[in-house]
Amino acid sequence: MKDKVLDNLIWIIFFIVGMTFSLVALFFGYSMFNIENKTQGVAIITKMDNDEVYVTYEVDGKEYNNKLNMRSSSFYVGKEIKIYYNQENPNIVVCDDLKILIYIFLGIGLVFLLISVVIIFYKIKSSKLKKYLKEHGKLIFADYVDVVLNTSYNVNGRHPYKVICKWENPIDNKIYMFTSKNIWVNISVIISDRDIKTFPVYINEDNIKEYFVDVDDVIKNEIVDLTK
């Protein structure tokens, strides 16, 4: 149950991370691009105290000393860096390297947001397909083949299981293989104890690639023999 909850929370975690990085990027971007009458110049790092960096620079022959709005591992006392300052109020200054942080944080944020959107879309699509097939699909009974571990996916260090079953279409005599959704319990023992031979599968007769293997009753340990 814990793994199932974590599975459902994955898209929320990715969305939160994506939003956090994107908002940080927007904050940095606002700090840089919100400067009016922005002018580029050169400053020299004069002091580094913990996370605070102080620089000196000249504007129209006058020297200014101010704290910088960021710190980088490449900074050292005496290093020349590019800055932007307000021409009318040169005490307002930001580091040109801030653009790099903006691009990095924005890139990470967009990647996580994209992943969360894909997960949300997939879950919504799967839920709608399951509902549609149960209401309008054709119910068949496929022969049980095996319970396999889905090693391509894991949550909290654990892999889910999938039920594999097959069905021979009496119309074209072709064998079709069906795979269930991810399940977080190994139901192979239940299948063996109950001597389960088939699983109900709802298929779209117009597109057999759209199907739903119903393992819910087995997971609940409440088998209903629908073949009778």
Helices and strands as residue ranges (DSSP letters): H 2-33, E 38-49, E 52-59, E 62-67, E 80-86, E 93-95, H 98-136, E 138-149, E 161-168, E 175-179, H 188-194, E 198-204, E 207-213, H 216-219
